[in-house]
């Protein structure tokens, strides 16, 4: 087994919807993003232009990106659902535009109010505009290893969708285990077929720790040459179903694994812990990070 020599992590903690009614102001998010960038995190998804019931959220998202003190070595991306969000991404000059689609028809209707193929066509138009503006693109395929509505999803269905996205010139695809049910054998079967048609350098994996299998799934992916992963500092935030059990694998836990395996990343582990400590202090809720639980300098805020 030959593991990758280096790995790129995509930090999406600042964008994720925090659970348990947790909330961060723009100032708190800016401080957090700054600490993440200073630690050497190469990619940070800083905000989302997905409209909520509160118009203020949409405006705050744009204001946050405009106020960023960008570090040259870090790429700052935003998540968008549609053309309106894309326009806002161009206005704030995001480095990368991230979109999403589901491999489940029911879940895609739930999140996009459109069929999968309608969403593919919408993404194609937005990708063309991104190319015209010199922006790189990324698409999340959600519910790859299980859907809360449809249950198991066909591997071949997801791979067919991935190839469609590659054909319309998407730069990178992230395969999301939205409900955290994936197991190493499932990852193995999926990657064996996927990598026959989709290059590993166009693939990223995103795992949730709902059943405690995220790190083992990361290791399985590494064994297949995957060298890009999404993560969340502290493990805060999650996808549907929105509850405290469905939280993303912590950035520091993946980094700890990679360090022990001798795999290079651009991130300084000690500096990243400063970012973790900051966000813990601001939220006053312990993260799900296993590494944080053994940090000697663990302390609660005032």
C-alpha positions as CSV (number, residue, x, y, z in Angstrom):
1,X,0.0,0.0,0.0
2,X,1.4,3.4,-1.0
3,X,0.0,6.4,0.7
4,X,0.1,9.9,-0.7
5,X,3.2,12.0,0.1
6,X,1.1,15.1,0.8
7,X,-2.5,15.9,1.5
8,X,-4.6,19.1,1.0
9,X,-7.3,19.9,3.5
10,X,-10.3,22.1,2.7
11,X,-11.5,23.8,5.9
12,X,-15.3,24.4,5.9
13,X,-16.0,25.1,9.6
14,X,-16.6,28.8,9.2
15,X,-19.3,28.1,6.5
16,X,-21.1,25.3,8.2
17,X,-24.4,25.8,10.0
18,X,-23.5,25.5,13.7
19,X,-25.9,23.3,15.6
20,X,-27.4,23.4,19.1
21,X,-28.5,27.0,18.4
22,X,-24.8,28.2,18.3
23,X,-24.1,31.4,16.6
24,X,-21.0,33.5,15.7
25,X,-20.8,37.1,14.8
26,X,-18.9,38.2,11.7
27,X,-16.1,39.6,13.9
28,X,-15.8,36.2,15.6
29,X,-15.7,34.4,12.3
30,X,-13.1,36.8,10.9
31,X,-10.9,36.2,13.8
32,X,-11.3,32.4,13.5
33,X,-10.6,32.5,9.7
34,X,-7.5,34.5,10.4
35,X,-6.2,32.0,12.9
36,X,-6.9,29.1,10.5
37,X,-5.1,30.9,7.6
38,X,-2.1,31.7,9.9
39,X,-1.8,28.0,10.8
40,X,-1.2,27.2,7.2
41,X,-4.7,25.9,6.2
42,X,-4.5,26.2,2.3
43,X,-8.3,26.4,1.6
44,X,-11.1,27.9,3.7
45,X,-14.8,27.9,2.7
46,X,-15.6,31.1,4.5
47,X,-19.3,31.7,3.8
48,X,-22.5,30.7,2.1
49,X,-24.7,32.7,-0.2
50,X,-27.7,30.4,0.4
51,X,-30.7,32.5,1.2
52,X,-32.2,31.8,4.6
53,X,-35.4,33.1,6.2
54,X,-33.3,36.1,7.5
55,X,-32.3,38.5,4.7
56,X,-29.6,39.8,7.1
57,X,-27.8,36.4,6.9
58,X,-27.3,36.9,3.2
59,X,-26.0,40.4,3.6
60,X,-23.7,39.4,6.5
61,X,-22.2,36.6,4.4
62,X,-21.2,39.1,1.7
63,X,-19.9,41.6,4.3
64,X,-17.7,39.0,5.9
65,X,-16.0,38.1,2.7
66,X,-15.4,41.7,1.8
67,X,-13.8,42.3,5.2
68,X,-11.3,39.4,5.0
69,X,-7.6,40.2,5.3
70,X,-6.6,37.6,2.8
71,X,-3.4,35.6,3.2
72,X,-1.7,35.0,-0.1
73,X,-1.0,31.3,0.6
74,X,-4.7,30.6,1.3
75,X,-7.6,30.3,-1.1
76,X,-11.0,31.6,0.1
77,X,-14.1,30.1,-1.3
78,X,-17.9,30.5,-0.9
79,X,-20.8,28.1,-1.3
80,X,-23.6,29.1,-3.8
81,X,-26.9,27.5,-4.7
82,X,-27.8,29.4,-7.9
83,X,-27.1,32.2,-10.3
84,X,-28.0,34.9,-7.7
85,X,-25.4,33.5,-5.3
86,X,-22.9,33.3,-8.2
87,X,-23.4,37.0,-8.9
88,X,-22.7,37.7,-5.2
89,X,-19.6,35.5,-5.3
90,X,-18.2,37.6,-8.2
91,X,-19.0,40.9,-6.4
92,X,-17.0,39.8,-3.3
93,X,-14.2,38.4,-5.5
94,X,-14.1,34.9,-3.9
95,X,-11.1,32.8,-5.1
96,X,-13.3,29.8,-5.7
97,X,-17.0,29.1,-6.3
98,X,-18.4,26.0,-4.7
99,X,-21.8,24.4,-5.7
100,X,-23.8,21.4,-4.6
101,X,-25.9,18.6,-6.0
102,X,-27.2,15.3,-4.6
103,X,-27.0,11.8,-5.9
104,X,-30.5,11.3,-4.4
105,X,-33.4,12.7,-6.4
106,X,-35.5,13.2,-3.3
107,X,-32.7,15.0,-1.4
108,X,-31.9,17.1,-4.4
109,X,-35.6,18.2,-4.6
110,X,-35.4,18.9,-0.8
111,X,-32.3,21.1,-1.1
112,X,-32.5,22.5,-4.7
113,X,-36.2,22.2,-5.6
114,X,-35.0,20.7,-8.9
115,X,-34.2,17.3,-10.4
116,X,-30.6,16.1,-10.6
117,X,-30.4,16.7,-14.4
118,X,-31.9,20.2,-14.0
119,X,-29.2,20.9,-11.5
120,X,-26.5,19.6,-13.7
121,X,-27.6,22.0,-16.5
122,X,-27.7,24.9,-14.0
123,X,-24.2,24.0,-12.8
124,X,-22.9,23.9,-16.3
125,X,-24.0,27.4,-17.0
126,X,-22.5,28.7,-13.8
127,X,-19.2,26.9,-14.5
128,X,-19.0,28.6,-17.9
129,X,-19.4,32.0,-16.1
130,X,-16.8,31.1,-13.5
131,X,-14.3,30.3,-16.3
132,X,-15.0,33.6,-17.9
133,X,-14.2,35.3,-14.6
134,X,-11.1,33.2,-13.9
135,X,-12.6,31.4,-10.9
136,X,-12.0,27.8,-10.0
137,X,-15.0,25.6,-9.3
138,X,-15.9,22.8,-6.9
139,X,-19.1,20.7,-6.5
140,X,-20.2,18.7,-3.5
141,X,-22.1,15.6,-4.3
142,X,-24.1,14.9,-1.2
143,X,-25.8,11.7,0.1
144,X,-23.2,9.5,-1.7
145,X,-23.2,6.7,1.0
146,X,-26.8,7.0,2.1
147,X,-29.8,9.3,2.0
148,X,-32.2,10.2,4.9
149,X,-35.1,9.8,2.5
150,X,-34.1,7.1,0.1
151,X,-31.6,5.0,2.1
152,X,-28.8,3.4,0.1
153,X,-27.7,5.1,-3.1
154,X,-26.3,3.2,-6.1
155,X,-22.5,3.6,-6.5
156,X,-22.9,3.6,-10.2
157,X,-25.5,6.4,-10.1
158,X,-23.0,8.6,-8.2
159,X,-20.1,7.8,-10.5
160,X,-22.3,8.6,-13.6
161,X,-23.1,12.0,-12.0
162,X,-19.4,12.6,-11.2
163,X,-18.5,11.9,-14.9
164,X,-21.1,14.4,-16.0
165,X,-19.6,17.0,-13.8
166,X,-16.1,16.3,-15.1
167,X,-17.4,16.6,-18.6
168,X,-18.6,20.1,-17.9
169,X,-15.2,21.1,-16.6
170,X,-15.7,21.1,-12.9
171,X,-12.2,21.5,-11.3
172,X,-12.9,19.3,-8.2
173,X,-15.7,17.1,-6.8
174,X,-16.2,16.4,-3.1
175,X,-18.0,13.2,-2.3
176,X,-20.0,13.7,0.9
177,X,-21.1,11.0,3.4
178,X,-23.9,13.3,4.5
179,X,-25.4,11.0,7.2
180,X,-22.1,9.5,8.4
181,X,-23.1,5.9,7.6
182,X,-20.2,5.0,5.3
183,X,-17.8,2.1,6.3
184,X,-14.3,1.4,5.1
185,X,-15.5,-1.5,2.9
186,X,-18.1,0.8,1.2
187,X,-15.4,3.4,0.6
188,X,-13.1,0.7,-0.9
189,X,-15.8,-0.5,-3.3
190,X,-16.8,3.1,-4.3
191,X,-13.2,4.3,-5.0
192,X,-12.3,1.1,-6.9
193,X,-15.0,1.9,-9.4
194,X,-14.8,5.8,-9.3
195,X,-11.1,6.0,-10.0
196,X,-11.5,4.0,-13.2
197,X,-13.0,7.1,-14.8
198,X,-12.4,10.1,-12.5
199,X,-8.8,11.1,-11.7
200,X,-7.9,11.1,-8.0
201,X,-6.6,14.7,-8.2
202,X,-10.1,15.8,-9.1
203,X,-11.6,14.1,-6.0
204,X,-12.1,15.1,-2.4
205,X,-13.8,13.2,0.4
206,X,-16.0,14.6,3.2
207,X,-16.8,12.4,6.2
208,X,-19.1,12.8,9.2
209,X,-18.5,11.2,12.5
210,X,-22.1,10.2,13.3
211,X,-21.1,6.6,14.0
212,X,-17.4,7.3,14.8
213,X,-16.0,6.0,11.5
214,X,-14.7,9.2,9.9
215,X,-11.0,8.7,10.6
216,X,-11.1,5.1,9.4
217,X,-12.8,6.2,6.2
218,X,-10.1,8.9,5.7
219,X,-7.4,6.2,6.1
220,X,-9.1,3.9,3.6
221,X,-9.3,6.8,1.1
222,X,-5.6,7.6,1.6
223,X,-4.9,3.9,0.7
224,X,-6.5,4.6,-2.7
225,X,-4.5,7.7,-3.4
226,X,-7.1,10.3,-2.4
227,X,-5.2,13.3,-1.2
228,X,-7.9,15.9,-0.7
229,X,-10.3,16.0,2.3
230,X,-12.9,18.4,3.7
231,X,-12.9,19.0,7.5
232,X,-14.1,21.3,10.2
233,X,-11.9,22.9,12.9
234,X,-13.2,21.4,16.1
235,X,-15.7,19.2,14.3
236,X,-18.4,21.8,14.7
237,X,-21.4,21.9,12.3
238,X,-23.2,19.3,10.3
239,X,-25.7,18.5,7.5
240,X,-29.2,17.1,7.6
241,X,-30.4,15.7,9.9
242,X,-29.4,18.7,11.9
243,X,-28.5,17.4,15.3
244,X,-25.4,17.2,17.5
245,X,-24.6,13.6,16.5
246,X,-24.1,14.4,12.8
247,X,-20.9,16.4,12.9
248,X,-18.0,16.7,10.4
249,X,-14.6,15.1,11.1
250,X,-12.4,17.6,12.9
251,X,-9.5,19.2,11.0
252,X,-7.1,18.6,13.9
253,X,-8.0,14.9,14.0
254,X,-7.2,14.4,10.3
255,X,-4.0,16.4,10.7
256,X,-2.9,14.3,13.7
257,X,-3.4,11.1,11.6
258,X,-1.5,12.5,8.7
259,X,1.4,13.7,11.0
260,X,1.7,10.2,12.5
261,X,1.7,8.7,9.0
262,X,4.5,11.1,7.9
263,X,2.2,12.7,5.2
264,X,3.0,16.4,4.6
265,X,0.4,19.1,4.8
266,X,1.0,22.9,4.9
267,X,-0.6,23.2,8.4
268,X,1.3,23.7,11.7
269,X,-0.4,21.5,14.3
270,X,0.4,23.8,17.2
271,X,-0.9,26.8,15.4
272,X,-4.1,25.0,14.5
273,X,-4.7,24.2,18.1
274,X,-4.7,28.0,18.8
275,X,-7.6,28.2,16.3
276,X,-9.4,25.4,18.0
277,X,-9.0,26.9,21.4
278,X,-10.3,30.2,20.1
279,X,-13.5,28.8,18.7
280,X,-14.1,26.6,21.8
281,X,-13.8,29.7,24.0
282,X,-16.2,31.7,21.8
283,X,-18.8,29.0,21.6
284,X,-18.4,27.7,25.2
285,X,-19.1,24.2,23.9
286,X,-16.5,21.5,23.7
287,X,-15.7,20.3,20.1
288,X,-16.1,16.7,18.9
289,X,-12.3,16.7,18.2
290,X,-10.6,13.7,19.8
291,X,-7.3,15.5,19.8
292,X,-8.7,18.4,21.7
293,X,-10.0,16.1,24.4
294,X,-6.4,15.2,25.3
295,X,-4.8,18.7,24.9
296,X,-3.1,19.6,28.2
297,X,-3.9,23.2,27.8
298,X,-7.7,22.6,27.5
299,X,-9.5,25.4,29.3
300,X,-13.0,26.9,29.3
301,X,-13.8,30.5,28.9
302,X,-14.6,33.0,31.6
